[in-house]
Each structure stands twice: as C-alpha cells, then as structure tokens.
Amino acid sequence: MRATLSIAAAMVLAHLAVGVTPVPAQEPDGLVFRRIWSSAPGTMLPDMVTPGAGRYLPGTRWANGGIGVLDLERNETVDVTGDTPYPGGDFAMGAVISPDGRRIAYQWRHFVGMGVTEFQLRVVNRDGTDQKVILSGKDDRWLQPMAWTPDGRAVLVSMWQTGTASGGPVELQVVSLSGGAPRVLERFDSGTLGRLFVSPDGRYAAYDFVPHGSTEADIYAIEIAGGEPRALVRGNGNDIVMGWMPDGSGILFYSNRELTHAIWKLAVTGMRPVGNPRLVRADVWNLIPMGFSGGRYFYQVVRASAQVRTATLDVEGGRVINPPSPIREPSEGWSRTPFWSPDGRYLGFLDYPIGVPAGPAHPRLGIRAVHSGEMRYLPFPFQGNPDVYWLPDNRTLLVFGGYRGTLGVHRFDLQSGAVTTVLEREPGAGEGGRTPSPDGSRYYYHRDRSAVYVRDLRTGQETQLARIDGLWRRVAVSADDRTLVVRTGGCWQESRLLVLPTTGGEPREIYRGRDLGCSDFLALTPDTRHVVAAVFDTLPGVWRFPLDGGKPVKILGGEAPRGFRLSPDGRRIAYWDWPDQEGSNEIWVIDGLTAGGSR
C-alpha cells in the first residue's frame, strides 16, 4: 500500500524515477493481437465479456439511455430496451450478459427527485422480452452488476452508498434470480472494488481492490459459497485482474510492476497461488480487461478519453493566444474537474483509472506544474465526482462531496492527507451550483432552482440572497467577493445572465437570448468586467459577456468545455471534454493464450 505523500515528497520520488531503464519488450511467443471493432458515432461502449457469450457484447446505448447489444458476428448493434428515451433522465449502465448469451443484467438509474437517485438491478432477455426488476437500491445505494455465475442462476453485485467516499462501506453481494434476500459475500469498510471474474467452475471470484489511502490495486480471491478472501497478488505496482484461464488453472492480470505495462499469469490451485507470477507479454499499453470467451481474450483500448485541456485566452481582446491542448495522453486514464492553485502555478484535477468513465469510481488527485508540465499523483480519499477548490493557504482543498459516509463540505490537507468535515449535508437537500467564497469561509448556491443562498461554513447559517426562478447550474463569484452571477433557463431555452451583490438585493439582467444553449459553467474575470461562459451544445465554445450589458463575444469556438475554470490571473482556462465517439474506443482479441485460443 502506498502511503499518503506530500507534494514535495511526490516530486522527490518523481525525480528519483528518472533514468531507470524499462524492461525491454519480449518476443510475441505465438500470441496474435487483432483489432475486431472500432466505435462509430451513435454506438455504445461495451463493457465485459462472459465466457461462452463473446459474440454478444452488451452496453449502454447513449442515444436513448437503454441497453444495446453488439453482435460481433454480424458487426451490428441492436437495441434491447430501445423504448427508454431518457424518461426523466433515467438510463442504464453496467450491463453483463449471461454465459448462454440469452439474458442481460444491468443497472437502471432512476432519478426520483432533486438530488435523490434510485438504482435498480434489472434483467432482460437479449431480444428485449421479460424485463424484470430484481433488486432496488433504496436510500441512494448504488448497484453495479459485476458477473454472472456460470449456471446463470445468480449475479454478483457491488453495492455502496452514493455520495460517500472510498472510506464508505462497499458490499459484494450474491443476488439469486429466483428471489430471496441478497447474500453479502464480502464487506469492505474502505477502499475501491474494481474488476471481478468468476472461475469456470463457479466456485471462486477473483477481484482487484484499491485499499483506502492507496492508488494501487491488489488482487484477491474469495469462495462464492462463503468464506474469507485470500490475497493472490499484492504489492509491486498496480495489479488489475484480467480473468481466470478457461481451464481454471490460474489468472491473468495486467500490471505496471516492472516499469512497463504488461500481461502476467499466476498459477492458482483453489484460492492459493502456486509459485511466482510469470510474464506473458511486456509493453502492452492501454489495455482494459474484458475477459475470456471461446479461448480468445477480449480487451478494450481507449484511443481518446475525457481529458482536461488548457488554453490561453485574451478575454478583453476576444481572441485565443494558445489553443486548447490536453494535459496528458489519453492512454493514461480519464481526467476531469480541473482547479487552479491560488497563485496559478499548479493545476489540480481528478484522475480516474483507464476505462472507468465519469461515475462512482475512485479517483486519484493529479497536480500538474503549469510551466514545466511536471505531473504527480496523490491518494485522494473521496469517491465519485466531487467539486474541488484550492484555498488561499495553498495547502488546503475545499471538497464538496462524500467522505466515509458523510455527505457535505470537507477540507483536505495536501501535506498530511488529513480530512476535516466542515459541514454535513443530507442527501436530497436540493443545493445546486455550489461555489465557495474566495477565502473559503462560506459558499453560494441555489436551492431547487428557485433562490440564491449563502451558507456560513463556521456557523452553518443559511441566508437567502434573492428569489430567482429557473436557476441553472453554477453560481459564479468575483475575486473580491462582492458580485455574483447566475444563469436561468436550461438547454435549448431562452436564458438570462443575472448579476447581484453577494450581500443580496435585486438581480440585474446583463444578457437574454438562446445563445447559451447548454452552458454549464460561469466565471468572472479578476477585474469583474466580464462573465466568461462555457457552452458545450448549441454553440460550443467559450463566450465573453460584458457586465455593462454589451454584446457577447465568442472567444473560443469548436470546443465542448465542461468543468470550466478560469485561472486566477484570468488568462487561462481549464476544462474537460468528451471525445468524439468515432474511433475513440476499440475492441481487440488475443489468440494463443490457451491451447484453443486461435480458434
């Protein structure tokens, strides 16, 4: 397990690693790697492979929020639950297909109301018939189907409280499709459960797990009938389980343990490792495990992923000085939620494991030096997609999200890794657009899209500043903490930008029109002369709106900025965006890993 590092210590370790010679790539040894699928606009992103059902890969059809199936033999994608055009924002995720290829288990995300979501485990036939709700995650409990048992009678599910951090409890449950209460197979008081695969005989499950306070996974096995888990692979790097060998003789795993990303094999008898791991192939980059089927191994490759980008702008002149560029390569994982240090010298962001999109995954904290590009990563004890702000003392982050079962506002010390809960909030409190004051002593927000409030973090006292109907997303505050900007109207509606004092009072309109589209984020320039807005749908790009009510100017076009933040000097922006679907994801197979692997 890696201990929590200070920024200074992380920089020292990064320098020590320079000059170490990576392990050279080995010869193929009869293995054949082949690309069999590449994503196209409107397609889905398949997830896991089930032994025996490798022809059919299920996933979310983002065009309608339902489940689709990619038929590799026919090279076509078919809707399974195509009658679900995002009703109320509901959608499906995390689909796994049964070993016989006939049924699909998936998570259904149902938005009950403001800030409250119910997660259901559903099962449906591949032809769309006989859809059933097997289990409901009450009290905002997230359900994630992980794998089927080989006999098709049960599904292994992970469950945890939404809005909590990695320190919150996570349960691995066995859910019988014939009914009855789920059986808790394992409970994790802290940490993050990753991939899971069931052995061919149905007796064991192998999974990878990131302990609390670490950024590296270890691999364990547990008997599905019940019992204590046993470590299979620990230490020496980040170890991700790829699945059981089809004959049950061992597991494959993906690791960076030799300063290269490589495939390893470990012989296993029962749940006991036999000997040491054996290197199968070095220098296999960008692999996302999917699993064995029919003697072939399937994996996914990400060619483009959600990434933080930065650009230098002349806001006053309405022009781009340095165009947007990603802060790192897509193969290094997903990055999002950028935030600037108070002096503008560093850019923080949340880093997610490769192949894990924006969701309830366990992020690391990334910190990039703006001028040198030096990057380091620290353990981050918050789960999901919290809002993060860097406070003026340069060593403390203010985090809006969950920590160890507590949803609220927290302070995170970058030097010690200590977390202090400042304010607890109940799920479904209806708070939106939360933005802290420059000194971090209070935060501004809107409630139920109908009024602007400020809350004192020292006393918890809430004060209404203005009544405004139709508020949308982020509240922006000026650097001098005297001015707020809010937006009304949602996507494809007439929108207004309103300015009001932080002490409360009558809002003043500075813009009205449809140009904002799905504008998500707002910021005020340091001199409080302009509002900078990010638009990512109707007219994608970055716009400038004068506070005196003058004509808006598009500064940056053609981009889709999300999580938009303006640097303290007002010259740079940071944001994350979704890549184009075409060619961004690929599915590959490896032949030759088993005796029948080339069939």
N, C-alpha and C positions, 0 to 999 in steps of 0.2 A: 504494500500500500504506500502511495506517495503522500508524504506529509504536506500540510498547507505551507506554501512558500511565500515569503515576502517578495515584492517586486525586485528588490536588489538581489536577493538570493537567486531568483529565477534568471536574472541577467548574467550572474556569475556562472551558473550551470550552462546557460546557452553558449557562453564563450568557451567553456571547457570542452564542449562537444565538437567545436570546430577542429578540423584536421583529422578526425577519426575516419579511417578507411572503411567504407561499407563492405559487406560480404559480397563477393562477385556472384553474378547470376550463374546458375548451373545450366547444363545442357537439358533439353526438353525431356530426355529419358522416355520417349514414346508418347508423351502427352500431347494432345491436339486441342488447341483453343479455337473456338469458332463463334463468331457473332451470328445470332439467329433472328434478331429483332431489333428495330430501332424505332423510337417513339415518333409520332407524327401529330400535328395539331388536332385536338379533339379526342385523342386517345387517352387511355387510362395508364396508370403506373402499377403493374403487377407487383406482388409482394413476395409471398412464399410459394415454394413448390412442395407438393405432397407426393411421397413415393407411390408410384403406380398411376398418378394422375398428372404427369408432367406435360401432357398435351394441352391441358386446360389451366390457364393462369388467371385467377380472379383478381379484381381490383376495383377501385372507385372510378366511376365514370363522372368526371368533374363537369361535364356538360349538363348533367341533370341531378347529380348527387347520389345516384343509385349505384348498384353493383353491375359490373360487366365482366365478361369472360373473354380472354384472348385465346383463340383456338390456333395453336401453332401449326397444326397440320394443314389447316385451310388459310392461315395467315389473315384471319379476320377477327374483329371484336364484336361481340353480340351483347346487347342489353339483357340483363336478367331481371332487374327491378326498374325498368325504364319509365314507370308511371310515377316517379318521385321527383318532380321538378323543383327541388328545394322548397317544399312547403314549410313556411315559417323559418326557413334557414336550416331545416333538418337535412342530414346527409349521412352516408355510410362510409365506414373506414375499416381497415384491418381485416380483409377477407382471407379466409383459408378454406381450401377445398378438401373434401373427404377423400380418403385413399382410393375409393372406387370412382371418383370423379363425378358423383351424382349430386352431392349436396354441398352447400357453401355456408359456412358460419361467418358472421360478420358483426361488427359493432354498428349500431344505429344511434346517431347523436340527435337527440330531440331537445329543442330549446323550449323550455316550459315558460319562461318569462325573463324579465330583466335580471341578468346575472345568474340564472338558475338553469342548469342543463341536466337532463336525464340520459343515461347511457343504457342501451339495451343490447343483449346478446340475441341475435336473430339467426334462424336457419331457414334456407330456402333451397328448393331443388334447382338444378342448373338450368332447367327450362322455365324457371320463374314461378312454378306452381308450389303449393303447400308451404307458404311462408308462415313461420311461427316465431313468436317471442318466447324465448327460453328463459331469460333472466333479465331483470331490470335493476339497474344501478341506482337505487334510491339515495337521497341525500348527496347528490352530486358525486357519486362514486363512479370513476372511470372503469370501463370494461374493455379488455383487449383480448380477443381470441388469439391464442399462441400456436396451437397444434391440435390435430385430431389424434385419438388413439387409433391404432391400426384396424381395430374391429369396427370403427365408425360409430361406436355407441356413446362416446363422450368427447368433450372438448376441454383442453386445458386453457384456462383463462387467467390473466393477471388482472388484479383489481386494486385500485387505490383511490384515495380521496383527491378530487380535483382541487386545484389551488394550493395544495400542500407542496412542500419542498421534498427533496430527496431524503430528508430526515424523517418524513412521514411513513407510516407503515404501508407495506405493499404485501398483498396476499397472492399466492399461486394456488388456484382452485381447480378442482376437477368437477366439471359440470356434466351430469348424465342427461342425455337427451330424452330418457324415458320418464324424467321427473324426479322430484325429491330435492332436498336442500343440497347446495354445493358442498363439496368436501374440501376443507383447507389442507392443502398438501404441504405448504411451507409459508411462513410469515417472516417477512424481512422488516425489522424495525427501522432500518435506514438503508440507503443505497438505491441503486437503479437496476432493475431486471431488464436484460437485453433479449437476445435471440434464444429460442428454445426449440429442441428437436427431440422427438420420441424415438426410442430404439426400435429396430424392426420387429422384435418380439413383443413390443408393447409393455415391457417391464420397467423401463427406466426413461427418465428425461434428463437430457444434458442442456445446460443453460450457462450463459455468461452473465456476470454480475459485477457492477462497479460499487465497491464499498463507499460508504459516506466519507467525504473528505479526500477522495482519490479521483484521478482522471483515467485510471487504467482498470480494465476488466480482468477478472479471473473466471475460470470455468469449473463448474460443479456438476455432479450427477445426483439424482435422487430417485428412489424406488417409487413408482406411481401408486403402488398398493399402500404406501406409507412408510415412514422411517426418517432417519436423519440424512441430510445431504453429505456428500463426500467430495473433497476437492480433487479435481483431475489435473488442472493446470493452474499454477499460481506463480506470480512474480515474473520478472524478466521482461516486462512490457505489457502492452495492451493485447489481450488474447480474446478473440471472438470465435465462438463455436460456429462451425460450418455445417455440422450434421454428423450422424452416425454413418459408418461404412454400411453398404447394403447387406453385408453378411453379419453385421453386428460385432465385428472383430475389434472395432475401435472408433475413434472420432477423427475428423479433420478439423483443424482450426486455423485461423488467419491471425498473424501476429507481426508486430514490429520489433520483436525481441533481438534481432541481430542487425539493427540499424538499417533494415530494409523490410518492406512488406512482403510476406512470404506465406505459403501454404505449408502446414505441418501436419503430421499424422502421429497419433498416440494410440498404441495398442491398449485395449481395455478388456478386462475379464470381470463380468458383473459390473461393479462400480469401482474396481481397483485398477489403477494404471499399471501397465506392465512395461518396465524399462523406461527409457527417456524418449521424448518426442523426436521424430525423425523428419528432417527437412525434405519436403516433396518438390517444391519449386520456389526459388527465390525470385525477387523482383517481379512480383505480381501486384500491380498497383491498382488502386481504385476498385477493389472487389467488395461487393455487398452480398453476403451469403443468401442463397435461396433454398438450396437443398438438392439431394439426390432424387432421381426418378429414372427407372429403366436402365440403370447402370451408368447414366450420364450425370454429371454435376452441373447444376444451373447456378449462375450468379448474375448480378446486375452491375452495370458500370454507369457512373454518372459523368457525363461529358460537360454538363452545365448545371449548376445548382444555385439556390438562393444565396447571394453573396452581398456583403457590404461593399459599397462603392463610395469613392470620394471624388469631389471635383472642386476646382477653384473658380469662383464667380466674382464678377464686378456687379454687385447688386445695383449700385447707383447708376452705372452706365448701361445696365441691362444686357451684359454680354458674358460669355464663357471665356475664362483665361486658360484653364487646363480642363479638358473634357473628362467625363467620369471614367474611372478605371477601378477594377476590383482590387481589394487589398491582398488577395492571395489566389492560388489556383483552386478551381472547383473540386479537384480530387482530394483536397484537404478537409472537406466537410461543408456543412451549411453554416453560414454566419448571418446574424441579424441583430437588431436592437443596438445600433451604434450610439455611443455617447462620448462627449468630449471632456477631457480634463479641464479644470478651471483656467489653466494657463494655455490651453490649446496645443500643448506639446504631445499629448498622447490621445489616441482614440481607443476607447474600450468597446467591446462587442461581446455577444454571446455566441459561442461556438458549439455546434451540435455534431454528433457522430455522423460520418458519411452514410447516406442512405436513410437518415432519420429526418423527415421534413419538420416544418414548424408544427409542434404538437407537444404533448406532455413528456418530452424527452429530458434527459439530464444534461444541461449544458456545462461547458467549461467557460471560464472567463478569459477572453483574449484581450491583450493590450498591445497596441502597435505604436511604436515611436513614429511620429508624423514625418520627420525629416530623414531619418536613417532607414525606415522601414523595418527595423528590428521588431520581431514578434516574440511574445512569451505567453504562456498559458498557465492559469492558476485554477485550482479547485474552486467551485462555486456552489455553495450549499442551498441553491434554490432551483426548483424544478419548473418546467414549462416555459412560458414566455413572459417573465416579469418585466415591468418598466424599471429602468435603472438610470440614476442621475449621479454625477460626480460632485461632491460637496466642496465648498471653498477651501477646506483644510488640506486638500489634495490627497488625503489618505483614506477618506470615508466615502462609501457609496450609499445612496438612499435607494432602497428597493421596495417597489410596490408589488406584492405577490405573496406566496406562501412559504412558510418555514416551519418544519416539524409540526405540521397540523395546525399552524396558526396563520390565518389569512389576515394580512394587514400591511403595515409600513415598518420597515426594518432598516437598521444601519449595519453595514458590513465593513469591517476594518481590513484594509488591504494588507497591512503589515502582519497582523496576528491571525486573521481569518475569523475573528470573533463576530458573532451576530447579536445585535441587541434589538429586540422587538419594541418599537416605539409606540405603536398603536395597533390594537386588534380590531378587525372589522368582520362582521358577519357576512357569509355568502348571500348574494342577492340583495345587498344594501343599495343597489341602484346607482352607485357612483360611476361616472364616466369622465374621460378626458383628463385624468389627474395629472397635475403639473406642480412641482414644488416651487416655493418662492426661492429667489437666488441664494438666500442664506440657509435654506433647508429647515426653517423653523415652522413652516406651515405649508399647506398645499391647497390649490384651487381645483375645482371640479364642477361638473353639473350633475344633478340628480334627476333621473328619469326623463332626461332631455327637456326639462321644463324650467330649471332655475340654476343660477350660478351661485356657488358657495365657496367659502374658505374655512379650513379647519386648522386650528392651532395644535401642533403636534406636542406641545408641552402640556396643555390642559385638556386636549380633546374637544374643546368647544367648537361648535359649528355656527357659522354666521351666514345668512343669506345675503348676497350682494345685489342680485337683480333677478326679476322674473322674466324669462325669455322662453317662448315655446319653440320646439323643433330644434333644439341644440344638437350638434353633430360632432362627435369625436373630440379632438384635442382642444384644451384651453391653453392659450399662449400667454406668457407673462414677460414684461420688459425687463431688461437688465437692472434698471433702477427700482424695480418692484412697485411701479406706480400705475402701470397700464396693463389691462387685459384685452385680448382679442378672442372672440368666439365666432363660430360659424353656425348658421341654421340651414336646414334642408339637407336631404340625403342625396343618394346617387340619382342623376338624371332629373333633378328637381331644381326649381328656382332657388338660388342660395343667396344668403346675405352674410357679409362680414360686418361684425359689430365691435366697437371699441367702448370700454367703460373703465372707470377708475378702480383700482384694487380695494379702495375703501367703500365701494358701492356707489350707485347712482344710476342715472338714466343712460342707457346704451345709445351710442351714436353710430348710424349706418355709414360705412365707407364704400360699400360695394353691394350691388344687387344684379344677379344675372344667372345664366346657366353654365357659364364657362368653367366653373369649379368642378363640374362632373362629380367624381367620387373623391374629391380632395380629402385627404385623411389627416394631414399634419400641417400645423401652422407654426411660424416663428416670427419674432420681432427682431429687426436689426438693432445693433447696440445703441444707435442714436435715436431709436424709436421713431424713425421717419417712415419706415416701410414694414408691411407684413409680407413675409415670404411664405408661399403656399405650395405644397406638393400635390400634384394631380396625377392619378395613375389610371384613369379610364377614358373619359370623354376626350380630353385634350392633354395627353400625358406630358409631363414635364414639370418645370419649376417656374412659378409666376411671382411677380412683384406687384404689390398693391400699395400705393401711397396712402398714408394715414390722413392726408388732407383731402382725400376723395378723388384724386386724379385718375387718369386712365391706367388700367393694369398693363403690364409689360411681361411677355414671356421671355425668361432669361435662358432657359434650357429646355429643349424640346426632344421628343422621341424617347424619353426615359420613363420608367414606371416607379417613381420613388415611394418607398414605404419606410416607416420608422425614421422619417426625416428629422435630422438635427442640424442646426446652424452652429458653426464654431463660435467661440467667444468673441473673436475679432470680426465676425460677420463676413469673412472672405471665403470660407469653405463650407461645403455641405457634406454630410454623410448620410447614406440611406441604404436600404437593402431592396432587392427586387427579385421577382420570379423570372427565371429564364424562359425563352421560347421553348415550346414543347418539342418542336421538330429536332430530332437528333440529340436531345438533351439526356435521354436515357436509353441504354441498350441492354439486351439480354444475351449472355454468352453461355456456351456449354463447354465442359472439359470432357473429352473422351480419353480413355486409357487409365483412369484411376482404379478401375476394377477389371476383373478378367473379361467381363462382358461390356465394358464401358464404351467400346467403339461401335456397338450395335445401334 
